[in-house]
């Protein structure tokens, strides 16, 4: 077999995708939501906060404000009081309120299904927009969260790039569009369980150990 060191990035990417498919066949987004607007809210709250904590906090938020119109009409201070445990409560509450009001005023309470339109919403960046595109609308999407950026650098799919948009653009050259959304979710799964950030990566238990650039 040809030396793994002569793998192209494209070959390595395709191998990684197939191995992660076997390792995490049932990957899903770990934010618990039932509607597109709820995912918009949850992903904003998830900035610098764990998905597990967000899932707890939004139970009260969505119970009190069960729709876009209700949340748009809420006082920002009331939203802040509920979401404060997620951190950055003031700015997150402001963005959520502004986003919901824009959905009411400009989109008939519907979350848009194009990246350009999503990026017009307050508090919505490329990561959030891609998550909506992939998870809600089933379109190709690359979500460059911290797990994705850390792992693709370690694996050698990108070379020392930390800027989320630049990482996204590089991955579009490598990842087949129909694999993109699940691939990013599997990177999160792998980043949490094996290729961890705060401790030494568990390379001895990694399904990618023989093709990961960190090793070879």
C-alpha positions in Angstrom: 0.0 0.0 0.0 1.3 3.5 -0.8 2.8 5.2 2.1 0.3 7.2 4.0 2.7 10.1 4.0 2.0 10.5 0.3 -1.7 10.8 0.8 -3.2 13.9 -0.8 -5.5 16.0 1.5 -8.4 14.8 -0.6 -7.6 11.1 -0.1 -7.1 11.6 3.6 -10.4 13.5 3.8 -12.3 10.8 2.1 -10.7 8.1 4.3 -11.5 10.1 7.5 -15.1 10.6 6.4 -15.6 6.8 5.9 -14.0 5.9 9.2 -15.9 8.4 11.2 -19.1 7.2 9.6 -18.4 3.7 11.0 -17.4 5.1 14.4 -20.4 7.5 14.8 -23.2 6.2 12.5 -26.0 8.0 14.2 -24.5 11.4 14.6 -26.9 14.3 15.3 -26.8 17.9 16.5 -26.7 17.9 20.3 -28.8 21.0 20.7 -32.4 19.8 21.5 -34.8 21.8 19.4 -38.0 21.2 17.5 -38.2 24.2 15.2 -35.8 26.2 13.1 -36.2 29.4 15.1 -35.4 27.4 18.3 -32.2 26.2 16.7 -31.3 29.8 15.9 -31.8 30.7 19.5 -29.9 27.7 20.9 -26.9 28.1 18.7 -26.6 31.7 19.7 -26.7 30.7 23.4 -24.1 28.0 22.8 -21.3 30.5 22.1 -18.8 29.9 25.0 -21.3 27.6 26.6 -21.9 23.8 26.5 -24.8 22.4 24.5 -25.9 20.5 27.7 -26.3 23.7 29.6 -28.1 25.4 26.7 -30.5 22.5 26.5 -31.5 23.0 30.1 -31.8 26.8 29.9 -34.0 26.8 26.8 -36.6 24.6 28.4 -37.8 27.6 30.5 -37.3 30.1 27.6 -39.3 28.1 25.1 -42.0 27.3 27.6 -42.5 31.0 28.4 -42.2 32.1 24.8 -43.5 29.3 22.6 -43.1 31.0 19.2 -41.3 33.6 17.2 -43.9 36.3 17.9 -44.0 35.7 21.6 -40.2 35.8 21.9 -40.0 38.9 19.7 -42.5 40.7 22.0 -40.6 39.8 25.2 -38.6 42.5 27.1 -34.9 42.0 26.5 -34.4 42.1 30.3 -36.8 39.1 30.7 -34.9 37.1 28.1 -31.6 38.0 29.8 -32.9 36.8 33.1 -33.6 33.3 31.7 -30.5 32.9 29.5 -27.9 34.4 32.0 -26.6 30.9 33.0 -25.3 30.5 29.5 -23.0 33.5 30.0 -22.9 36.8 28.1 -26.5 37.1 28.9 -26.9 40.8 28.0 -25.5 40.5 24.4 -27.1 37.1 23.8 -30.6 38.4 24.9 -30.2 41.5 22.7 -29.3 39.4 19.7 -32.1 36.9 20.2 -34.7 39.7 20.6 -33.4 41.5 17.5 -33.3 38.2 15.5 -36.8 37.2 16.4 -38.1 40.7 15.6 -36.4 40.6 12.2 -38.1 37.2 11.5 -41.4 38.8 12.3 -40.9 42.0 10.3 -39.1 40.7 7.3 -39.7 36.9 7.0 -43.2 36.3 8.1 -41.9 34.4 11.2 -40.1 31.9 8.9 -36.4 31.2 9.1 -34.8 31.8 5.7 -33.3 28.9 3.8 -30.4 30.7 2.1 -27.0 31.5 3.6 -27.1 35.1 2.5 -30.5 35.7 4.1 -29.5 33.9 7.3 -26.4 36.1 7.6 -28.6 39.2 7.6 -30.1 38.1 11.0 -28.7 39.7 14.1 -26.3 37.5 16.0 -26.1 34.9 13.1 -22.7 34.2 11.8 -21.5 31.6 9.3 -21.4 28.8 11.8 -25.0 29.3 12.9 -26.1 29.9 9.3 -24.5 26.7 8.1 -26.0 24.7 11.0 -29.5 25.9 9.9 -28.8 25.1 6.3 -27.7 21.6 7.1 -29.9 20.5 10.0 -33.1 22.3 9.1 -33.0 22.4 5.3 -30.8 19.4 4.4 -28.5 21.4 2.3 -24.7 21.1 2.1 -23.2 22.8 5.1 -19.8 23.1 6.9 -20.0 24.2 10.5 -16.5 25.3 11.6 -16.9 25.2 15.4 -14.0 24.8 17.8 -14.0 21.0 17.5 -13.9 21.2 13.7 -11.1 23.7 13.6 -9.0 21.8 16.1 -9.4 18.4 14.5 -9.0 19.3 10.8 -5.7 21.1 11.7 -4.5 18.1 13.7 -5.5 15.7 10.9 -3.7 17.8 8.3 -6.7 18.7 6.2 -5.8 22.4 6.8 -2.5 23.8 7.7 -2.4 26.0 10.7 -5.6 27.9 9.8 -7.6 29.1 12.8 -10.0 31.6 11.1 -13.4 29.8 10.9 -14.3 31.2 7.5 -10.9 30.3 6.0 -11.2 26.8 7.4 -14.7 26.5 5.9 -13.4 27.6 2.5 -10.6 25.0 2.6 -12.9 22.2 3.6 -15.3 23.0 0.8 -12.4 22.0 -1.5 -12.1 18.6 0.2 -15.4 17.4 1.6 -18.1 16.1 -0.8 -21.2 18.4 -0.4 -23.5 15.5 0.5 -21.2 14.4 3.3 -20.5 17.9 4.7 -23.2 18.3 7.4 -22.8 14.9 9.0 -19.0 15.1 8.7 -19.0 18.2 10.9 -21.3 16.6 13.5 -19.0 13.6 13.6 -16.0 15.9 14.2 -17.8 17.1 17.3 -18.5 13.6 18.4 -14.8 12.6 17.9 -13.6 15.8 19.4 -15.5 15.2 22.6 -14.7 11.6 23.0 -11.3 11.0 21.6 -9.5 14.0 20.0 -10.0 16.2 23.1 -8.8 19.7 23.6 -8.2 20.1 27.4 -6.3 16.8 27.8 -3.9 14.9 25.6 -5.7 13.4 22.6 -6.4 9.7 23.0 -4.5 8.7 19.9 -4.1 5.1 21.0 -7.9 4.7 20.9 -8.4 6.7 17.7 -9.8 5.1 14.5 -7.8 7.6 12.5 -4.4 7.0 14.2 -2.7 5.6 11.1 -3.7 8.3 8.7 -3.8 11.4 11.0 -1.0 13.8 10.1 -0.4 14.4 13.8 0.9 10.8 14.0 2.5 10.3 10.7 
